[in-house]
Amino acid sequence: MKYVQTIKSIMVYPEGEAWYHELATEVSIDDEGGGCYVVLTQSPDRPELGQVRLDPEELDAVYCAAKQLLNSTQHNNDYSTAYKDKSCRSKCPETV
């Protein structure tokens, strides 16, 4: 049996801080059979249910992390509905 690997999440956090910092945002992908979607999770001291709060500087990093994950699923799954936006290539590192 052959096994494959899929990266399902990336942590975005302030430079110089730990990945579990209170301002960290986990960008992950999930799929319930209808195609991939992006999930943003934060764990601040006072979590507001259903809210994700991003600093303006954090937004590009979160966007790039989401694109990285969606692009990686596209390479691993023929059925992926990953969005192919070439405009982020200037901001995001190329992956997989």
C-alpha positions in Angstrom: 0.0 0.0 0.0 1.3 3.4 -0.9 0.9 6.4 1.5 0.8 10.1 0.7 1.2 13.2 2.9 -1.0 16.3 3.0 -0.3 19.4 5.0 -3.6 20.5 6.5 -2.7 23.6 8.5 -0.3 26.5 8.8 0.2 28.7 11.8 0.5 32.5 11.2 1.8 34.4 14.2 3.8 37.6 15.0 7.5 37.4 14.2 9.6 36.7 17.3 6.7 35.1 19.2 5.9 31.4 19.7 3.5 29.6 17.3 1.0 29.3 20.2 1.0 33.0 20.9 -2.5 34.6 21.6 -2.4 36.5 18.3 -1.7 33.3 16.3 -4.1 32.3 13.6 -4.3 28.7 12.4 -5.1 28.5 8.7 -6.3 25.0 7.8 -8.3 23.2 5.1 -11.1 20.8 5.6 -13.2 18.7 3.2 -16.6 17.1 4.0 -16.8 15.5 0.6 -17.8 18.5 -1.5 -14.4 20.1 -2.0 -11.9 21.9 0.2 -12.6 25.0 2.2 -10.5 27.2 4.4 -10.9 27.3 8.2 -9.4 30.1 10.4 -9.0 29.4 14.1 -7.8 31.7 16.8 -7.5 31.3 20.6 -7.3 34.7 22.1 -7.8 35.3 25.9 -11.4 36.4 25.3 -12.7 34.4 22.3 -15.7 35.8 20.6 -17.6 32.9 19.1 -17.8 33.0 15.3 -15.2 35.8 14.9 -11.8 35.9 13.5 -9.9 39.1 14.0 -6.9 39.9 11.7 -4.4 42.7 11.8 -3.9 44.4 8.4 -0.3 43.1 8.4 -1.6 39.6 9.2 -4.1 39.4 6.3 -1.6 38.8 3.5 0.2 36.1 5.5 -3.2 34.4 6.2 -4.1 34.7 2.6 -0.8 33.2 1.4 -1.1 30.3 3.9 -4.6 29.5 2.7 -3.4 29.6 -1.0 -0.5 27.3 0.0 -2.8 24.7 1.5 -5.3 24.9 -1.3 -2.6 24.5 -3.9 -1.1 21.5 -2.1 -4.5 19.7 -2.1 -4.8 20.4 -5.8 -1.6 18.5 -6.4 -2.7 15.6 -4.1 -6.4 15.3 -5.2 -7.9 15.2 -8.7 -11.3 16.3 -7.2 -9.9 19.4 -5.5 -11.8 22.7 -6.1 -8.7 24.8 -5.3 -8.9 28.3 -6.5 -6.2 29.1 -9.0 -5.2 32.8 -8.5 -1.9 33.7 -10.0 -1.9 37.2 -8.5 -0.7 36.0 -5.1 2.5 34.5 -6.6 4.2 37.8 -6.1 3.3 37.8 -2.4 3.3 34.1 -1.6 6.2 31.6 -1.8 5.8 28.9 -4.3 5.0 25.5 -2.8 4.7 21.9 -3.7 
